[in-house]
Amino acid sequence: MIRPLPLGDGIDLVCDEAVRLAMHGVCGVGVRGFDQAEGLAGPLVHPVIEVAHAEPLLDAKVRGVRPRYVDRGRSLGQVVVYIHIERHLLFTSFRTRSYGGERSRTVPHGPVGGAEVGLYDADVNELAIELLGRSAVTVDDQPVSSDAWRSRRAADVVKLLALAPGHRMHRLQVMDALWPESEPEASGTNLRKALHFARLALADERAIVNEHGVLVLAPEARVDTDVERFEAASGRALETGDAATNRDAADLYRGDLLPDDIYESWTVEPRARLRRRYLDVLRAGALWARLSEEDPTDEQATRELMMIDLDAGERRAAIRRFERLREVLRDQLGVGPDPETVALYERVLAVEGAEPPSDTERAHALLAWALVHMNRGEMAEAERAATEARAIALDAGLGRELGEAAVILAKVAMGQGRWREQFAEELTESMRMRANMEPIVYDAHLCLAEYYLTGPEGYDIAADFAREMMRIADQANSATGAALALLMLGEAELLGGHVDEAEGHLRSAAKANDRQGCISGSALARQRLAEAAVRRGRRYDANRLLGRARALANRSDIVSHLLVRVFGTMIEASAPERSMSVLRDAERTLSQMRSCEPCSMGYLTTAATTSARNGDMHRARAFIAEAERISGMWQAGPWIGAVWEARGVLRQVEGDEAQARAMFREAAEAFARAGNPSDAERCLAAGGRDRSS
């Protein structure tokens, strides 16, 4: 007797009906749809037969399914799958377990890591999971092979539950972590498949149990994870403060959490938390060499190692440690060493009987002090130290140090309101000193030019300034200076809304920078040309330019400035249905570096609006908050308007039209003040024009 159940029956009803029919000797039941097939197969046959995978599994002679019960005449989404019910021990086990009885010890299954189907002991006593430095699972001392998972998400479910407090997590949280962009129905189907394959891999149908919507990992077994062992040991060690105990705890940390899953968003927070704990125990255990290797920006570790070198008479080693720290802090964080570290460096340089410090070492000490003073707001002292470092760099021909001094002096001048004069003086002197600027000097001035373009003077004045710099470059016979000035002119015209003129000058700038080997200028010129293409609706051209710009940016010494700009335009240039995919790619790549904050503004505001329009409000708010923080660097300029526009998009998506209109009008006014007429017009259209206009 074959009895198909009506379409639309819920899973619970199907299962109850199947039990009743089987108790009365019915040889089979039929169900429609994937959910019903899974719900029926779960308690009655093992393993759960996914409809999409039923036929491939037939060769393994899985009990309970016969080929004749698959109706191949219908589409897969509408197929009726008949699951044959036989009277065997599993059915008795299901009945007793469902009504409070003991669990059966014998069910059909293949061995851990294998495909052969047979009988096995379902009671898993211990589940050991490694997550630090690698991912590995052992069931009762038997490793689970990578082939056993069959599905990557099956392993991810186990990892998530292993990390969760009490190894418990609501199924909705799991769905949101693993399939954040899927509809609930699709996420539910994906989760059921992942759970099925996870139970297969772990050799136990109760390896993951659903308790009223909460998924529990192996509730009847001992679950041991290296993460829990490290957290417990490190917690005790940090509480006692004993160095030896902390060193023992540090040895339990075999590497960062799930290194093969660094791009999974659900691993970010626990990975960062565990790494912070690891650095804490290294510090408490006085493991300075390991700490410095793990975190090159840790100044305490560098100072301690410098002292060890100094006590051992290794003065040069101590100097090298400081140099490494200074460069890492500058490149990764954009700051200088602490006063205590700089004072120790000067003490090392002044060691009695040692050779006098070199020009490079003297310049580095002065540049470090200049940054210390600037961060304290002591602008006069910062200017004095940077000016002295600049003089040493000029006399000794130190291009990198000259560039660093120029940046510090420019920032001081910006704070004192004499930015343009300082920039003009620095750029002019660089071009006259050496016709073709060294890459580090070029890159320093390129960064300063970008600061200038977002300043309060407006784009017409910036364009005039760029033309003046072109004349000076011609007089100095500086081809690199001319390439930089031409790029700056094209940028000013683009930002001012003169797209036709901008495209011509930017194309010329790209060629000029290519000829001079100015990689950074070549990348930026193409990124700006891509912006122009986006404005004209030429996405294909924009993406072609951005591909080249990205490759050049990765080769540049200022990749942390350029790449984030490229990604901001890539998001704009992408089709709406691909925008979130591009954004996730950007997040994964940029997470590996510390991007320049001012250069990040276009990326942050574009990412915010893209996230909002795709319904990810949490991500949108996070991007806006970061953009708001950085925009405080400017009292005026286009980024104030860009932040207001992002706020308006967020409110619009949330359905607050009145607030959205008000914010769009604020954005339009800010863009108009900054000389961005096209951006102002766009925001006026979005927010509705003022009644007086």
C-alpha positions as CSV (number, residue, x, y, z in Angstrom):
1,M,0.0,0.0,0.0
2,I,1.4,3.4,-1.0
3,R,-0.3,6.4,0.4
4,P,0.9,9.9,-0.7
5,L,0.3,12.5,1.9
6,P,-1.4,15.7,0.8
7,L,0.7,18.7,-0.3
8,G,1.1,21.2,2.5
9,D,1.2,18.9,5.5
10,G,3.7,20.2,8.1
11,I,6.7,18.2,9.1
12,D,5.4,17.2,12.6
13,L,2.1,16.0,11.0
14,V,4.0,14.0,8.4
15,C,6.2,12.3,11.1
16,D,3.2,11.5,13.3
17,E,1.3,10.1,10.4
18,A,4.2,8.0,9.3
19,V,4.5,6.5,12.8
20,R,0.9,5.7,12.9
21,L,0.9,4.1,9.4
22,A,4.0,2.0,10.2
23,M,2.5,0.8,13.5
24,H,-0.4,-0.6,11.4
25,G,1.9,-2.4,9.0
26,V,1.8,0.1,6.1
27,C,4.8,-0.6,3.9
28,G,5.4,2.9,2.7
29,V,4.3,6.6,2.7
30,G,4.8,9.3,0.2
31,V,5.7,13.0,0.8
32,R,5.9,16.1,-1.4
33,G,8.7,18.5,-1.1
34,F,12.2,18.6,0.5
35,D,11.2,19.7,4.0
36,Q,8.6,16.9,4.4
37,A,11.0,14.3,3.0
38,E,13.7,15.4,5.5
39,G,11.2,15.5,8.4
40,L,9.9,12.0,7.7
41,A,13.3,10.4,7.0
42,G,14.9,11.8,10.1
43,P,13.1,9.7,12.7
44,L,12.3,6.7,10.5
45,V,15.5,5.9,8.5
46,H,19.1,6.7,8.9
47,P,20.9,8.6,7.6
48,V,18.4,11.3,6.6
49,I,18.0,11.1,2.9
50,E,18.2,14.5,1.2
51,V,16.0,14.4,-1.9
52,A,18.6,16.1,-4.0
53,H,21.1,13.4,-3.1
54,A,18.9,10.4,-3.0
55,E,19.9,8.7,-6.3
56,P,23.7,9.0,-5.8
57,L,23.3,7.3,-2.4
58,L,21.3,4.4,-3.8
59,D,24.4,2.6,-4.9
60,A,25.4,2.5,-1.2
61,K,22.2,0.5,-0.5
62,V,21.0,2.9,2.1
63,R,18.2,1.1,4.0
64,G,14.8,2.6,3.6
65,V,15.0,4.1,0.0
66,R,14.3,2.2,-3.2
67,P,14.9,3.6,-6.8
68,R,11.3,2.8,-7.8
69,Y,10.0,5.4,-5.3
70,V,11.6,8.3,-7.1
71,D,9.3,9.8,-9.7
72,R,11.6,11.0,-12.4
73,G,8.8,12.4,-14.5
74,R,8.5,15.6,-12.4
75,S,10.8,18.5,-11.8
76,L,13.1,18.2,-8.8
77,G,11.3,20.9,-6.9
78,Q,7.9,19.1,-7.2
79,V,9.1,15.5,-7.0
80,V,7.2,13.0,-4.9
81,V,9.7,10.9,-2.9
82,Y,8.4,7.7,-1.4
83,I,10.4,6.5,1.6
84,H,9.9,2.8,2.4
85,I,9.4,2.0,6.0
86,E,10.6,-1.3,7.3
87,R,10.2,-2.8,10.8
88,H,13.7,-2.8,12.2
89,L,15.3,-1.9,15.5
90,L,15.6,1.8,14.5
91,F,11.8,2.2,14.5
92,T,11.5,0.7,17.9
93,S,14.3,3.1,19.0
94,F,12.5,6.1,17.5
95,R,9.3,5.2,19.3
96,T,10.9,4.8,22.7
97,R,13.1,7.9,22.3
98,S,10.2,10.0,21.2
99,Y,8.2,9.1,24.3
100,G,10.9,9.2,26.9
101,G,12.5,5.8,26.4
102,E,16.2,4.9,26.2
103,R,18.2,5.5,23.0
104,S,19.1,2.6,20.8
105,R,22.8,1.8,20.5
106,T,22.6,0.4,17.0
107,V,21.6,2.4,13.8
108,P,22.6,2.1,10.2
109,H,25.7,4.3,9.4
110,G,29.0,4.5,7.7
111,P,32.2,4.6,9.7
112,V,33.9,7.9,10.5
113,G,35.6,9.3,7.4
114,G,34.3,6.5,5.2
115,A,31.5,6.0,2.8
116,E,30.6,2.3,3.5
117,V,27.2,1.9,5.1
118,G,26.7,-0.5,7.9
119,L,25.9,-0.8,11.6
120,Y,27.8,1.1,14.3
121,D,27.7,2.0,18.0
122,A,26.0,5.4,18.1
123,D,27.2,6.4,21.5
124,V,30.1,8.9,21.1
125,N,31.9,9.3,24.5
126,E,34.3,12.1,23.7
127,L,34.5,14.8,21.0
128,A,37.8,16.6,20.8
129,I,38.0,19.7,18.6
130,E,41.0,21.8,17.6
131,L,40.4,25.3,16.4
132,L,43.7,27.2,17.2
133,G,46.2,27.1,14.4
134,R,44.2,24.5,12.4
135,S,40.8,22.8,12.3
136,A,40.5,19.1,13.4
137,V,37.9,16.9,15.0
138,T,38.4,13.6,16.8
139,V,35.6,11.2,17.8
140,D,36.7,8.8,20.5
141,D,40.4,9.1,19.6
142,Q,39.6,8.5,15.9
143,P,40.3,11.5,13.6
144,V,37.5,12.6,11.3
145,S,39.0,12.9,7.8
146,S,38.4,16.0,5.7
147,D,36.5,13.9,3.1
148,A,34.0,12.9,5.7
149,W,32.3,16.3,5.9
150,R,31.0,16.3,2.3
151,S,29.9,19.9,2.9
152,R,32.0,22.8,4.1
153,R,29.1,24.2,6.0
154,A,28.7,21.0,7.9
155,A,32.1,21.5,9.4
156,D,31.3,25.2,10.0
157,V,28.2,24.3,12.1
158,V,30.4,22.1,14.3
159,K,33.0,25.0,14.6
160,L,30.3,27.5,15.5
161,L,28.9,25.3,18.2
162,A,32.3,24.4,19.5
163,L,33.0,28.2,20.0
164,A,29.5,28.9,21.5
165,P,29.1,29.1,25.3
166,G,28.0,25.7,26.5
167,H,28.3,24.5,22.9
168,R,24.7,25.8,22.4
169,M,23.4,28.2,19.8
170,H,19.9,29.0,18.5
171,R,19.4,27.8,15.0
172,L,18.5,31.3,13.8
173,Q,21.9,32.6,15.0
174,V,23.6,29.8,13.1
175,M,21.6,30.6,10.0
176,D,22.4,34.3,10.3
177,A,26.1,33.5,10.8
178,L,26.5,31.1,7.9
179,W,23.9,32.4,5.4
180,P,23.5,36.1,6.3
181,E,22.1,37.1,2.9
182,S,19.7,34.2,2.3
183,E,16.0,34.2,2.8
184,P,14.9,32.4,6.0
185,E,13.4,29.5,4.0
186,A,16.6,29.0,2.0
187,S,18.8,29.3,5.1
188,G,16.6,26.7,6.9
189,T,17.1,24.2,4.1
190,N,20.8,24.9,4.0
191,L,21.0,24.4,7.7
192,R,19.2,21.0,7.6
193,K,21.6,19.8,4.9
194,A,24.6,21.0,7.0
195,L,23.3,19.2,10.1
196,H,22.7,16.1,8.2
197,F,26.3,15.9,6.8
198,A,27.7,16.9,10.2
199,R,25.9,14.0,11.9
200,L,27.2,11.7,9.3
201,A,30.8,12.9,9.7
202,L,30.6,12.6,13.5
203,A,29.1,9.1,13.3
204,D,26.2,9.9,15.6
205,E,22.6,10.9,14.8
206,R,22.6,12.9,18.1
207,A,26.0,14.6,17.6
208,I,23.9,17.8,17.1
209,V,20.5,17.9,18.8
210,N,17.8,20.5,18.3
211,E,16.3,21.4,21.7
212,H,13.3,23.7,21.0
213,G,15.2,25.6,18.4
214,V,18.6,25.5,20.2
215,L,21.3,23.4,18.6
216,V,23.4,21.5,21.1
217,L,26.7,19.9,20.2
218,A,27.0,16.3,21.5
219,P,24.9,16.7,24.7
220,E,25.5,13.1,25.8
221,A,29.3,13.2,25.2
222,R,32.3,15.0,26.7
223,V,33.3,17.9,24.4
224,D,36.9,19.1,24.7
225,T,38.2,22.1,22.7
226,D,41.6,23.7,22.7
227,V,39.9,27.1,22.8
228,E,38.3,26.3,26.2
229,R,41.5,24.9,27.6
230,F,43.5,28.0,26.5
231,E,40.8,30.4,27.9
232,A,40.7,28.6,31.2
233,A,44.5,28.4,31.7
234,S,45.1,31.9,30.5
235,G,42.3,33.3,32.8
236,R,43.9,31.6,35.8
237,A,47.4,32.7,34.8
238,L,46.4,36.3,34.3
239,E,44.6,36.4,37.6
240,T,47.6,35.1,39.5
241,G,50.1,37.2,37.6
242,D,52.7,34.5,37.9
243,A,55.1,34.7,34.9
244,A,55.8,30.9,34.7
245,T,52.0,30.1,34.8
246,N,51.5,32.6,32.0
247,R,54.2,31.1,29.9
248,D,52.6,27.7,30.3
249,A,49.3,29.2,29.2
250,A,50.9,30.8,26.2
251,D,52.1,27.4,25.0
252,L,48.5,26.2,24.7
253,Y,47.9,28.8,22.0
254,R,48.9,26.9,18.8
255,G,48.0,29.7,16.4
256,D,45.2,32.1,15.6
257,L,41.7,30.8,15.5
258,L,40.7,28.9,12.4
259,P,43.3,30.3,10.0
260,D,41.6,28.8,7.0
261,D,38.4,30.7,7.8
262,I,39.8,34.3,8.1
263,Y,37.2,35.6,5.6
264,E,34.3,34.2,7.6
265,S,32.6,37.1,9.4
266,W,31.6,34.9,12.4
267,T,35.2,34.2,13.2
268,V,36.4,37.8,13.4
269,E,35.3,38.6,17.0
270,P,36.4,35.4,18.6
271,R,39.7,35.4,16.7
272,A,40.5,39.0,17.8
273,R,39.5,38.2,21.4
274,L,41.6,35.1,21.7
275,R,44.6,36.9,20.1
276,R,44.3,39.7,22.6
277,R,44.3,37.2,25.4
278,Y,47.4,35.5,23.9
279,L,49.2,38.8,23.7
280,D,48.3,39.5,27.4
281,V,49.8,36.2,28.6
282,L,52.9,36.8,26.5
283,R,53.3,40.2,28.2
284,A,52.5,38.8,31.7
285,G,55.0,36.0,31.1
286,A,57.7,38.4,30.0
287,L,58.0,36.5,26.6
288,W,59.2,39.7,24.9
289,A,60.7,38.1,21.8
290,R,57.5,36.2,21.0
291,L,55.4,39.3,21.8
292,S,57.4,41.5,19.5
293,E,57.2,38.9,16.7
294,E,53.4,38.5,17.2
295,D,52.8,42.2,17.5
296,P,55.5,44.4,16.1
297,T,53.7,47.6,17.3
298,D,54.1,46.6,21.0
299,E,56.4,49.2,22.4
300,Q,56.9,47.6,25.8
301,A,58.3,44.5,24.1
302,T,60.6,46.6,21.9
303,R,61.9,48.6,24.9
304,E,62.5,45.4,26.9
305,L,64.4,43.8,24.1
306,M,66.4,47.0,23.5
307,M,67.4,47.0,27.1
308,I,68.5,43.4,26.8
309,D,70.6,44.2,23.8
310,L,72.1,47.3,25.5
311,D,73.0,45.3,28.6
312,A,74.7,42.7,26.3
313,G,76.7,45.3,24.5
314,E,74.7,44.9,21.3
315,R,74.1,48.5,20.5
316,R,73.4,48.0,16.8
317,A,70.8,45.4,17.5
318,A,69.0,47.8,19.8
319,I,69.1,50.5,17.1
320,R,67.7,48.1,14.6
321,R,64.8,47.2,16.9
322,F,63.9,50.8,17.2
323,E,64.1,51.4,13.5
324,R,61.8,48.4,12.9
325,L,59.3,49.7,15.5
326,R,59.3,53.2,14.0
327,E,58.6,52.0,10.5
328,V,55.8,49.6,11.6
329,L,54.1,52.3,13.7
330,R,54.3,54.7,10.8
331,D,53.1,52.3,8.1
332,Q,50.4,50.5,10.1
333,L,49.2,53.1,12.6
334,G,50.4,56.4,11.2
335,V,51.9,57.4,14.5
336,G,55.4,57.6,16.1
337,P,56.9,55.8,19.1
338,D,56.1,56.8,22.7
339,P,58.3,59.4,24.4
340,E,59.7,56.7,26.6
341,T,60.8,54.6,23.6
342,V,62.4,57.7,21.8
343,A,64.2,58.6,25.0
344,L,65.6,55.0,25.2
345,Y,66.7,55.3,21.6
346,E,68.6,58.5,22.2
347,R,70.2,56.8,25.2
348,V,71.3,54.0,23.0
349,L,72.8,56.4,20.4
350,A,74.7,58.2,23.2
351,V,76.4,55.1,24.6
352,E,79.9,56.2,25.8
353,G,82.7,55.0,23.6
354,A,80.4,54.1,20.7
355,E,80.7,55.6,17.2
356,P,78.7,58.8,16.7
357,P,75.1,58.3,15.4
358,S,74.8,58.5,11.6
359,D,72.8,61.2,9.8
360,T,70.0,58.7,9.3
361,E,69.9,57.8,13.0
362,R,69.8,61.5,14.0
363,A,67.0,62.2,11.5
364,H,65.0,59.3,12.8
365,A,65.3,60.4,16.4
366,L,64.1,63.9,15.4
367,L,61.2,62.6,13.3
368,A,60.1,60.5,16.2
369,W,60.1,63.5,18.5
370,A,58.3,65.5,15.9
371,L,55.5,63.0,15.9
372,V,55.4,62.8,19.7
373,H,55.0,66.6,19.9
374,M,52.4,66.7,17.1
375,N,50.3,64.0,18.8
376,R,50.5,66.1,22.0
377,G,49.4,69.2,20.1
378,E,52.7,70.9,20.7
379,M,53.0,72.3,17.2
380,A,55.9,74.6,17.6
381,E,58.1,71.8,19.0
382,A,56.9,69.4,16.3
383,E,57.8,72.0,13.6
384,R,61.3,72.6,15.2
385,A,62.1,68.8,15.3
386,A,60.8,68.2,11.7
387,T,62.6,71.2,10.3
388,E,65.9,70.0,11.8
389,A,65.3,66.5,10.5
390,R,64.5,68.0,7.1
391,A,67.8,69.9,7.1
392,I,69.7,66.8,7.9
393,A,67.9,64.9,5.1
394,L,68.6,67.6,2.6
395,D,72.3,67.7,3.4
396,A,72.7,63.9,3.4
397,G,70.4,63.2,0.4
398,L,68.0,61.1,2.5
399,G,64.9,60.9,0.3
400,R,62.6,58.9,2.6
401,E,63.4,61.0,5.6
402,L,62.9,64.2,3.6
403,G,59.4,62.9,2.6
404,E,58.5,62.1,6.2
405,A,59.7,65.5,7.4
406,A,57.6,67.2,4.6
407,V,54.5,65.3,5.7
408,I,54.9,66.4,9.3
409,L,55.6,70.0,8.4
410,A,52.5,70.0,6.1
411,K,50.3,68.7,8.9
412,V,51.6,71.3,11.2
413,A,51.0,74.0,8.6
414,M,47.5,72.7,8.1
415,G,46.8,73.1,11.9
416,Q,48.2,76.6,11.8
417,G,46.2,77.7,8.7
418,R,49.1,78.1,6.3
419,W,48.8,74.8,4.5
420,R,48.9,76.1,0.9
421,E,52.1,78.1,1.4
422,Q,53.9,75.2,3.1
423,F,52.8,72.7,0.4
424,A,53.9,75.0,-2.4
425,E,57.3,75.6,-0.7
426,E,57.9,71.9,-0.1
427,L,56.9,70.8,-3.6
428,T,58.9,73.6,-5.3
429,E,62.0,72.9,-3.3
430,S,61.8,69.2,-3.9
431,M,61.5,69.8,-7.7
432,R,64.4,72.3,-7.8
433,M,66.6,70.2,-5.5
434,R,66.4,67.2,-7.8
435,A,64.6,67.3,-11.1
436,N,63.2,63.8,-10.8
437,M,62.0,63.2,-7.3
438,E,62.6,59.9,-5.6
439,P,59.6,57.7,-5.2
440,I,59.3,58.3,-1.5
441,V,59.4,62.1,-2.0
442,Y,56.8,61.8,-4.9
443,D,54.5,59.7,-2.7
444,A,54.8,62.1,0.2
445,H,53.8,65.0,-2.0
446,L,51.0,63.0,-3.6
447,C,49.5,62.4,-0.2
448,L,49.8,66.1,0.6
449,A,48.0,66.9,-2.7
450,E,45.1,64.7,-1.7
451,Y,44.8,66.5,1.6
452,Y,44.8,69.8,-0.2
453,L,42.1,68.7,-2.6
454,T,39.7,68.0,0.3
455,G,40.5,71.3,2.0
456,P,38.2,74.4,2.3
457,E,39.6,76.5,-0.6
458,G,37.5,74.9,-3.4
459,Y,38.4,73.2,-6.6
460,D,38.9,76.2,-8.8
461,I,41.6,77.5,-6.5
462,A,43.1,74.0,-6.4
463,A,43.1,73.8,-10.2
464,D,44.9,77.2,-10.4
465,F,47.5,76.0,-7.8
466,A,48.1,72.8,-9.9
467,R,48.7,74.9,-13.0
468,E,51.2,77.0,-11.1
469,M,53.0,73.8,-10.0
470,M,53.1,72.7,-13.6
471,R,54.9,75.9,-14.6
472,I,57.4,75.5,-11.7
473,A,58.0,71.9,-12.8
474,D,58.7,73.0,-16.4
475,Q,61.2,75.6,-15.1
476,A,62.9,73.0,-12.9
477,N,62.8,70.4,-15.8
478,S,61.1,68.0,-13.4
479,A,59.2,65.4,-15.3
480,T,57.9,63.7,-12.1
481,G,56.8,67.1,-10.7
482,A,54.9,67.8,-13.9
483,A,53.2,64.3,-13.7
484,L,52.1,65.0,-10.2
485,A,50.8,68.5,-11.0
486,L,48.9,67.2,-14.1
487,L,47.3,64.5,-11.9
488,M,46.3,67.1,-9.3
489,L,44.8,69.3,-12.0
490,G,42.7,66.5,-13.4
491,E,41.5,65.5,-9.9
492,A,40.5,69.2,-9.1
493,E,38.5,69.4,-12.4
494,L,36.8,66.1,-11.8
495,L,35.8,67.0,-8.2
496,G,34.6,70.4,-9.4
497,G,32.2,68.8,-11.9
498,H,34.2,69.5,-15.1
499,V,34.3,65.9,-16.3
500,D,35.3,66.5,-19.9
501,E,38.4,68.5,-19.0
502,A,39.1,66.2,-16.2
503,E,39.2,63.1,-18.4
504,G,41.6,64.6,-20.8
505,H,44.0,65.7,-18.1
506,L,43.7,62.4,-16.2
507,R,44.5,60.4,-19.3
508,S,47.6,62.6,-19.9
509,A,48.5,62.2,-16.2
510,A,48.3,58.4,-16.4
511,K,50.6,58.3,-19.4
512,A,53.0,60.8,-17.8
513,N,53.2,58.9,-14.5
514,D,53.7,55.6,-16.5
515,R,56.7,57.1,-18.3
516,Q,58.3,58.3,-15.1
517,G,57.7,55.0,-13.3
518,C,55.5,56.8,-10.7
519,I,53.4,53.8,-9.7
520,S,51.3,55.6,-7.2
521,G,50.4,58.4,-9.6
522,S,49.6,55.8,-12.3
523,A,47.2,54.0,-10.0
524,L,45.5,57.1,-8.7
525,A,45.0,58.6,-12.2
526,R,43.2,55.4,-13.3
527,Q,41.1,55.3,-10.2
528,R,40.0,58.9,-10.9
529,L,39.3,58.0,-14.5
530,A,37.1,55.2,-13.3
531,E,35.1,57.7,-11.2
532,A,34.5,59.7,-14.3
533,A,33.4,56.6,-16.2
534,V,30.9,55.8,-13.4
535,R,29.5,59.3,-13.6
536,R,28.9,58.8,-17.3
537,G,27.3,55.3,-16.7
538,R,30.2,53.4,-18.3
539,R,30.6,50.6,-15.9
540,Y,32.6,48.3,-18.2
541,D,35.2,51.1,-18.8
542,A,35.3,51.8,-15.1
543,N,35.9,48.2,-14.1
544,R,38.6,47.8,-16.7
545,L,40.4,50.9,-15.3
546,L,40.0,49.7,-11.8
547,G,41.5,46.3,-12.5
548,R,44.6,48.1,-13.7
549,A,44.5,50.6,-10.8
550,R,44.2,47.7,-8.2
551,A,47.2,45.9,-9.7
552,L,49.3,49.1,-9.6
553,A,48.2,50.0,-6.1
554,N,49.3,46.6,-4.8
555,R,52.8,47.4,-6.1
556,S,52.9,50.9,-4.6
557,D,54.7,51.9,-1.4
558,I,51.5,53.7,-0.3
559,V,49.2,50.7,-1.0
560,S,47.4,51.5,2.3
561,H,46.4,54.9,0.8
562,L,45.5,53.7,-2.7
563,L,43.8,50.4,-2.4
564,V,41.0,51.6,-0.2
565,R,40.2,54.3,-2.8
566,V,40.1,51.7,-5.6
567,F,37.7,49.6,-3.6
568,G,35.4,52.5,-3.0
569,T,35.1,53.1,-6.7
570,M,34.8,49.4,-7.4
571,I,31.7,49.2,-5.2
572,E,30.2,52.2,-7.1
573,A,31.0,50.7,-10.5
574,S,29.4,47.3,-9.7
575,A,26.0,46.3,-10.7
576,P,23.5,46.6,-7.9
577,E,23.1,42.8,-7.6
578,R,26.9,42.4,-7.2
579,S,27.6,45.4,-5.0
580,M,27.6,43.4,-1.7
581,S,29.8,40.8,-3.1
582,V,32.3,43.5,-4.1
583,L,32.0,45.0,-0.7
584,R,32.8,41.7,1.0
585,D,35.8,41.3,-1.2
586,A,37.0,44.7,-0.2
587,E,36.4,44.0,3.5
588,R,38.4,40.8,3.3
589,T,41.3,42.4,1.6
590,L,41.4,45.6,3.6
591,S,41.2,43.6,6.9
592,Q,44.8,42.6,6.2
593,M,46.1,46.1,6.4
594,R,45.5,49.4,8.1
595,S,44.2,51.8,5.5
596,C,44.9,55.5,5.6
597,E,42.0,57.1,7.4
598,P,41.5,60.2,5.2
599,C,41.9,58.1,2.0
600,S,39.2,55.7,3.4
601,M,36.3,58.3,3.3
602,G,35.1,57.5,-0.2
603,Y,35.1,53.8,0.6
604,L,33.3,54.2,3.9
605,T,30.5,56.3,2.6
606,T,30.0,54.2,-0.4
607,A,30.0,51.0,1.7
608,A,27.5,52.6,4.0
609,T,25.0,53.4,1.3
610,T,25.5,50.1,-0.4
611,S,24.9,48.2,2.8
612,A,21.8,50.2,3.6
613,R,20.3,49.7,0.1
614,N,20.9,45.9,0.5
615,G,19.1,45.8,3.8
616,D,22.2,45.4,6.0
617,M,21.5,48.2,8.5
618,H,24.0,47.1,11.1
619,R,26.9,47.2,8.6
620,A,25.7,50.5,7.2
621,R,25.6,52.2,10.7
622,A,29.1,50.9,11.5
623,F,30.5,52.4,8.2
624,I,28.7,55.7,8.9
625,A,30.1,55.9,12.5
626,E,33.6,55.4,11.2
627,A,33.1,58.0,8.4
628,E,31.7,60.5,11.0
629,R,34.8,60.0,13.2
630,I,37.3,60.6,10.4
631,S,35.3,63.5,8.8
632,G,36.1,65.5,12.0
633,M,39.5,66.1,10.5
634,W,38.0,68.6,8.2
635,Q,36.0,71.7,9.1
636,A,34.7,71.9,5.5
637,G,35.0,70.0,2.3
638,P,33.2,67.2,0.4
639,W,33.3,64.5,3.1
640,I,31.0,66.4,5.4
641,G,28.4,66.2,2.6
642,A,29.2,62.6,1.9
643,V,28.5,61.6,5.5
644,W,25.2,63.5,5.5
645,E,24.2,61.8,2.2
646,A,25.0,58.3,3.7
647,R,22.8,59.2,6.7
648,G,20.0,60.2,4.3
649,V,20.1,56.9,2.4
650,L,20.0,55.0,5.7
651,R,16.9,56.9,6.9
652,Q,15.3,56.5,3.5
653,V,15.7,52.7,3.6
654,E,14.4,52.6,7.1
655,G,11.2,54.4,5.9
656,D,11.8,57.7,7.7
657,E,11.3,60.0,4.6
658,A,11.1,63.2,6.6
659,Q,14.5,62.7,8.2
660,A,15.9,61.4,4.9
661,R,14.9,64.6,3.1
662,A,16.4,66.8,5.8
663,M,19.7,64.9,5.7
664,F,19.8,65.0,1.9
665,R,19.4,68.8,2.0
666,E,22.2,69.1,4.6
667,A,24.4,67.0,2.3
668,A,23.5,69.3,-0.7
669,E,24.5,72.4,1.2
670,A,27.8,70.8,2.4
671,F,28.6,69.8,-1.2
672,A,27.7,73.2,-2.5
673,R,30.0,74.9,0.0
674,A,32.8,72.5,-1.0
675,G,32.3,73.3,-4.7
676,N,30.8,70.0,-5.7
677,P,27.8,71.1,-7.8
678,S,26.9,67.7,-9.3
679,D,26.9,66.1,-5.9
680,A,24.8,68.9,-4.5
681,E,22.3,68.5,-7.4
682,R,22.0,64.8,-6.8
683,C,21.3,65.3,-3.1
684,L,18.8,68.1,-3.8
685,A,16.9,65.7,-6.2
686,A,16.9,63.0,-3.5
687,G,15.7,65.3,-0.7
688,G,13.3,67.5,-2.6
689,R,14.2,71.1,-3.5
690,D,13.7,74.0,-1.0
691,R,10.4,75.8,-1.6
692,S,12.3,79.0,-2.4
693,S,14.3,77.3,-5.2
